[in-house]
Structure formats: C-alpha cells, structure tokens
Amino acid sequence: MKKIFIILTLSLFAISYAQKEKELYLFTSFREPATEGLYLAYSEDGYNWKGLEGSFLKPEIGASKIMRDPSITKGVDGTYHMVWTTDWKGGNGFGYASSKDLIHWSEQKYIPVMKNEPEVVNVWAPEIFYDDVKKEYIIIWASTIPFRFEKGVEDEKNNHRMYYVTTKDFKTFSDTKLYYDPGFSVIDCVIVKKGKKDYVLVLKDNTRPMRNIKVAFGKSPLGPFQKSSEPLTEYLSEGPTVVKVGKNWLLYYDNYGSKNYKALSTTDFVHFEDVSSKISLPEGHKHGTITTISADVLKALIDRK
C-alpha cells in the first residue's frame, strides 16, 4: 500500500511539474498609430489568442517615437530580445531592447545598421532569427536605396531589398550586407528552420500588382534562396509570422485589404490549408511575431500593475 501511495504521489508531482513547465505561445503586436508601444497576446493552443491589457514597452527612440512590427525571440539563456521599426520613413536603423520577464526592460537602443547608406529611405520590419548552428542571431529588414536596383514597376523610393546583420550579444554587430534580392521589391521576410539544411523564407512581394505572401527555400538561414513561389495569399496581405503547433506550421498574416487576420496551416510549405475560421485574435491586433513563455511568466504578465 505504501508503495502504491509513493507511486501515485510521484505521478501527481510529475503531472503538476509538466503542467507548470508547459510552454505557452506569445504574440507581439502594436496598435495604430504605433505610438503606444508593445502589445501582447497569449494562447494555449496557438489558434485562440487573448490580449493582455495595456502597453508593455513605450517607444522612446527614433525620430518618430513609434514602435511598429515588434519582433521578439527567446535566447538560449531565457532572455527575450526584441527589435522594431522606429520610423515609418527616414531613419537609418531600428530599435532594440531585452527583458527577462517582458515587464522590466533594458534601456532602449537605436541600432543604425544603414548608417553607411546616406540615401536610404527607410528601415522596415526588422526580424530576429536565432541560428542554432552558428550560435548567433540574424536580424533582417527591408530598406530602399534609390537607383541601387532595377526598379521594375516600383518607384525608386519604394524599391525594397532585404539586408542583414549578425550578432552574438546585441552589443557588437557585423557589417550590413544584402540579404535577399529576388529581382522585385520585397519586405516583411521571416526565416523558418524546417530541418537540417532546410530553411524557408516567408516574404511579401511588395510590387504594386502583387502585395501578397510567397515562400522561397534554401539550405542556410543566409540563403541563397531559390525562386519564390506563386502567391499563397490574396492581394493586399503582409506581415507574416510562423509558429510550429504540433506537427503543423501555422502561417499568420495581416490581410489588411479586407481588414482581418488570417492563417494557413502546412507541413511542408508547399501545400497549405486555410484555417482562418479556427483562429481568434484581439481587436486591433497588428502584425508582430510569436514566441513561447512559461506559465509563471504569463501569470506575472497578467498580474502586473
């Protein structure tokens, strides 16, 4: 009897511990006109999201003092690193801050990644990816440098290409380099590691006739990437982010032409199922990225004053 009691006690402890350690999903967001800063939503299943009240970090840097497109990733030491767009137009860098609990943040820093490009028009939607092979962070973003590339159907000041830097500590950064030039204006790229030497680049074709989401494939997070796919989404969609839920990948995107949010489900990034009817998001949610948090971190976020 004593043996059974011990087994039951250990089993209950294991279940309790597993529940406590269960990772939940966290979606970063902002609200127009992007002056209030970081908004957060959480989910237990990756489909249904509940908004957390108020702003968690108000922007203090950049000429415009805005925070758009907040991209966040959890480092190997548990620190959350976040970058964001600081200016709709103008500026040569993006914002950066870090936090252990998403409540108390480091001093905000402005990272002037395009300081050597005096004609740069913008620095849009920086996105962080952790390369677990090289043990470094890759930050990609879209910028326009007039007359640098063949403009196609785009105006010279709307002809974006993707650029990147790498860092191990967010204190020193590599030189800025061209990341992705598909031959057309491209923004809002997201790197996904699908497997060993198997990476997906989710991107927005920002040319006037398209303005939709596509994917391209490569063997490294730095590319090169193959020719992009046919459009996955309808006209006037942007801001993709991807999360693994069970065996499937969910690709969320801002379907701004119809003023709603949508999602696709896939196992291979070739075949997609529209699962928009299965998702729910807080009103006013604008695109960010998805990471994971513990139940303890979530409780502190909910209880904060």
C-alpha positions as CSV (number, residue, x, y, z in Angstrom):
1,M,0.0,0.0,0.0
2,K,2.8,2.3,0.9
3,K,4.5,1.6,-2.4
4,I,1.3,2.5,-4.3
5,F,0.9,5.7,-2.4
6,I,4.5,6.7,-3.3
7,I,3.9,5.9,-7.0
8,L,0.7,7.9,-7.0
9,T,2.4,10.8,-5.3
10,L,5.3,10.8,-7.7
11,S,2.9,10.6,-10.7
12,L,0.9,13.6,-9.5
13,F,4.1,15.5,-8.9
14,A,5.3,14.7,-12.4
15,I,1.9,15.8,-13.9
16,S,2.0,19.0,-11.9
17,Y,5.6,19.8,-12.9
18,A,4.8,19.1,-16.5
19,Q,1.8,21.4,-16.4
20,K,3.9,24.1,-14.8
21,E,6.7,23.8,-17.3
22,K,4.3,23.7,-20.3
23,E,5.2,26.4,-22.8
24,L,2.5,28.8,-23.9
25,Y,2.5,31.0,-27.0
26,L,3.0,34.8,-27.0
27,F,2.2,37.1,-29.9
28,T,3.7,40.5,-30.1
29,S,1.7,43.3,-31.6
30,F,1.1,47.1,-31.8
31,R,-1.8,49.4,-32.3
32,E,-2.1,52.2,-34.8
33,P,-0.8,54.9,-34.9
34,A,2.0,52.8,-33.2
35,T,2.8,55.4,-30.5
36,E,1.7,53.4,-27.5
37,G,4.3,50.6,-28.0
38,L,4.3,46.9,-27.3
39,Y,1.1,44.9,-27.0
40,L,0.9,41.2,-26.2
41,A,-1.5,38.3,-26.7
42,Y,-1.2,34.8,-25.4
43,S,-2.5,31.4,-26.4
44,E,-2.5,27.8,-25.1
45,D,-3.2,26.2,-28.4
46,G,-1.6,28.5,-31.0
47,Y,-5.0,29.3,-32.5
48,N,-7.0,31.3,-30.0
49,W,-5.4,34.4,-28.6
50,K,-6.3,36.6,-25.6
51,G,-5.0,40.1,-25.3
52,L,-3.0,41.3,-22.3
53,E,-4.1,44.7,-21.1
54,G,-2.1,47.8,-21.9
55,S,1.3,48.5,-23.4
56,F,4.4,46.7,-22.1
57,L,7.0,49.0,-23.5
58,K,6.5,52.5,-24.9
59,P,8.9,53.7,-27.6
60,E,11.5,56.3,-26.6
61,I,13.9,56.2,-29.5
62,G,13.8,57.2,-33.2
63,A,12.7,60.5,-34.7
64,S,9.0,59.4,-34.8
65,K,8.9,57.7,-31.4
66,I,6.9,54.8,-32.8
67,M,7.0,51.0,-32.4
68,R,5.8,49.0,-35.3
69,D,6.4,45.4,-36.3
70,P,7.9,44.2,-32.9
71,S,9.9,41.0,-33.5
72,I,10.9,39.0,-30.4
73,T,12.8,35.8,-29.8
74,K,13.8,34.0,-26.6
75,G,17.6,33.5,-26.3
76,V,19.2,30.3,-25.0
77,D,19.6,32.0,-21.6
78,G,15.9,32.8,-21.4
79,T,16.4,36.5,-22.2
80,Y,13.9,37.9,-24.7
81,H,15.4,40.1,-27.4
82,M,13.2,42.5,-29.4
83,V,13.7,44.8,-32.4
84,W,11.2,47.1,-34.0
85,T,10.6,49.7,-36.7
86,T,11.2,53.2,-35.2
87,D,10.3,55.4,-38.2
88,W,7.8,54.9,-41.0
89,K,10.0,57.0,-43.3
90,G,13.5,58.3,-42.6
91,G,16.0,56.9,-40.1
92,N,18.8,54.5,-40.7
93,G,18.2,51.9,-38.0
94,F,15.8,50.0,-35.7
95,G,15.1,49.8,-32.0
96,Y,16.3,47.1,-29.6
97,A,15.6,46.2,-26.0
98,S,15.8,43.0,-23.9
99,S,13.9,41.6,-21.0
100,K,13.9,38.5,-18.7
101,D,10.2,38.7,-17.9
102,L,8.7,41.0,-20.6
103,I,7.8,43.5,-17.8
104,H,11.2,45.0,-16.9
105,W,13.1,46.1,-20.0
106,S,16.7,47.2,-20.7
107,E,17.4,50.7,-21.9
108,Q,16.2,51.1,-25.5
109,K,18.9,51.3,-28.1
110,Y,18.9,52.6,-31.6
111,I,20.9,50.4,-33.9
112,P,22.0,52.4,-37.0
113,V,22.5,49.5,-39.4
114,M,22.2,51.6,-42.5
115,K,24.5,54.4,-41.3
116,N,26.8,53.9,-44.3
117,E,23.9,54.5,-46.8
118,P,23.2,58.2,-46.7
119,E,20.4,57.9,-49.3
120,V,18.5,55.1,-47.5
121,V,14.7,55.8,-47.4
122,N,13.7,53.5,-44.6
123,V,14.4,50.6,-42.3
124,W,11.3,48.4,-42.1
125,A,10.2,45.4,-40.1
126,P,13.4,44.1,-38.6
127,E,13.1,40.4,-37.8
128,I,15.3,38.3,-35.4
129,F,16.2,34.7,-36.1
130,Y,18.5,32.6,-33.9
131,D,20.9,30.4,-35.9
132,D,21.4,27.4,-33.6
133,V,24.2,26.1,-35.9
134,K,26.5,29.2,-35.7
135,K,25.1,30.2,-32.3
136,E,24.3,33.7,-33.4
137,Y,21.4,36.0,-34.1
138,I,20.5,37.1,-37.6
139,I,18.5,40.3,-38.0
140,I,16.9,41.0,-41.4
141,W,15.0,44.1,-42.6
142,A,13.8,45.8,-45.7
143,S,15.3,49.1,-47.0
144,T,15.1,51.2,-50.1
145,I,18.2,52.8,-51.6
146,P,17.1,54.7,-54.7
147,F,18.7,53.7,-58.0
148,R,20.6,50.8,-56.4
149,F,18.5,48.1,-58.2
150,E,16.5,47.9,-61.4
151,K,13.2,49.4,-60.2
152,G,10.7,47.4,-62.4
153,V,7.2,48.7,-61.7
154,E,8.2,50.4,-58.5
155,D,9.0,54.0,-57.7
156,E,12.7,54.5,-56.8
157,K,11.7,55.2,-53.2
158,N,9.6,52.1,-52.9
159,N,12.0,49.5,-54.4
160,H,12.9,47.5,-51.3
161,R,15.5,44.7,-50.8
162,M,16.3,42.8,-47.7
163,Y,19.5,43.4,-45.7
164,Y,21.0,41.7,-42.6
165,V,23.5,41.8,-39.7
166,T,24.5,39.2,-37.3
167,T,25.3,39.4,-33.5
168,K,26.0,37.2,-30.6
169,D,25.4,39.7,-27.8
170,F,23.4,42.7,-29.3
171,K,26.4,44.9,-28.4
172,T,28.5,44.4,-31.5
173,F,27.1,43.7,-34.9
174,S,28.6,42.5,-38.2
175,D,28.8,44.8,-41.2
176,T,25.5,45.2,-43.0
177,K,25.1,43.1,-46.1
178,L,22.5,42.4,-48.8
179,Y,20.3,39.5,-47.7
180,Y,17.8,38.8,-50.4
181,D,17.3,40.3,-53.9
182,P,14.5,38.4,-55.7
183,G,14.5,40.9,-58.6
184,F,11.5,42.8,-57.2
185,S,10.5,44.9,-54.3
186,V,10.4,42.7,-51.2
187,I,9.6,43.3,-47.5
188,D,8.4,41.5,-44.3
189,C,10.6,38.5,-44.6
190,V,10.6,35.7,-41.9
191,I,13.2,32.9,-41.6
192,V,11.9,29.4,-40.7
193,K,14.1,26.4,-39.9
194,K,12.2,23.4,-41.1
195,G,15.0,20.9,-40.7
196,K,18.8,20.4,-41.0
197,K,19.9,22.4,-44.1
198,D,16.2,23.0,-44.8
199,Y,15.1,26.6,-44.4
200,V,12.1,28.6,-45.6
201,L,11.9,32.3,-46.3
202,V,8.4,33.7,-46.0
203,L,8.2,37.0,-47.8
204,K,5.9,39.7,-49.1
205,D,6.2,40.6,-52.8
206,N,5.7,44.3,-52.4
207,T,5.2,45.2,-56.1
208,R,2.0,47.1,-56.8
209,P,0.3,44.3,-58.8
210,M,1.1,41.6,-56.1
211,R,1.4,42.7,-52.5
212,N,1.0,39.2,-51.2
213,I,2.8,36.4,-49.4
214,K,5.2,33.9,-51.0
215,V,7.9,31.5,-49.9
216,A,11.3,30.5,-51.1
217,F,13.6,27.7,-50.0
218,G,17.3,27.5,-49.1
219,K,19.9,25.3,-47.3
220,S,21.1,28.0,-44.9
221,P,19.4,30.8,-43.0
222,L,21.5,33.2,-45.0
223,G,20.5,31.7,-48.3
224,P,20.9,31.7,-51.2
225,F,17.1,31.1,-51.7
226,Q,15.5,29.6,-54.8
227,K,13.0,31.4,-56.9
228,S,9.9,32.4,-54.9
229,S,6.7,30.5,-55.1
230,E,3.4,31.6,-56.5
231,P,1.3,33.8,-54.1
232,L,-0.1,32.0,-51.1
233,T,-2.4,34.8,-50.1
234,E,-4.7,37.3,-51.7
235,Y,-3.9,40.8,-52.9
236,L,-3.1,43.3,-50.0
237,S,-1.7,40.9,-47.4
238,E,1.5,41.3,-45.4
239,G,3.3,40.8,-42.0
240,P,3.7,37.0,-42.0
241,T,4.8,35.2,-38.9
242,V,5.2,31.4,-38.4
243,V,4.8,29.1,-35.4
244,K,5.0,25.3,-35.0
245,V,1.9,23.8,-33.4
246,G,2.1,20.1,-33.1
247,K,3.1,18.6,-36.5
248,N,1.9,21.7,-38.4
249,W,3.2,25.1,-39.1
250,L,0.8,28.0,-38.8
251,L,1.5,31.0,-41.1
252,Y,-0.3,34.0,-39.7
253,Y,-0.7,37.2,-41.8
254,D,-2.3,40.6,-41.8
255,N,-4.9,40.5,-44.5
256,Y,-5.1,44.3,-44.5
257,G,-7.0,44.7,-47.7
258,S,-10.0,43.1,-46.1
259,K,-9.1,44.4,-42.6
260,N,-8.8,41.0,-41.0
261,Y,-6.2,38.5,-39.8
262,K,-5.9,35.1,-41.5
263,A,-3.8,31.9,-41.1
264,L,-2.6,29.0,-43.2
265,S,-1.6,25.5,-42.0
266,T,1.1,23.5,-43.6
267,T,3.5,20.6,-43.0
268,D,5.9,21.3,-46.0
269,F,5.3,24.9,-47.1
270,V,4.2,23.6,-50.4
271,H,0.6,22.6,-49.6
272,F,-1.5,24.9,-47.5
273,E,-4.9,24.8,-45.8
274,D,-6.7,28.0,-44.9
275,V,-7.5,27.7,-41.2
276,S,-8.7,31.3,-40.7
277,S,-12.1,30.1,-39.3
278,K,-10.2,28.4,-36.5
279,I,-8.3,31.4,-35.2
280,S,-9.2,34.3,-33.0
281,L,-7.2,37.4,-32.2
282,P,-7.7,40.6,-30.1
283,E,-9.4,43.5,-31.9
284,G,-6.9,45.9,-33.4
285,H,-4.1,43.3,-33.4
286,K,-1.3,44.3,-35.8
287,H,1.5,42.0,-37.0
288,G,4.4,41.0,-34.8
289,T,6.0,37.6,-34.1
290,I,5.3,34.6,-32.0
291,T,7.5,33.1,-29.3
292,T,6.9,30.9,-26.2
293,I,6.6,31.7,-22.5
294,S,6.2,29.7,-19.3
295,A,3.1,29.7,-17.2
296,D,4.9,31.6,-14.5
297,V,5.9,34.4,-16.9
298,L,2.3,34.6,-18.2
299,K,0.9,34.8,-14.6
300,A,3.3,37.7,-13.9
301,L,2.2,39.5,-17.1
302,I,-1.5,39.1,-16.2
303,D,-1.0,40.2,-12.5
304,R,1.2,43.2,-13.3
305,K,0.0,46.6,-12.2
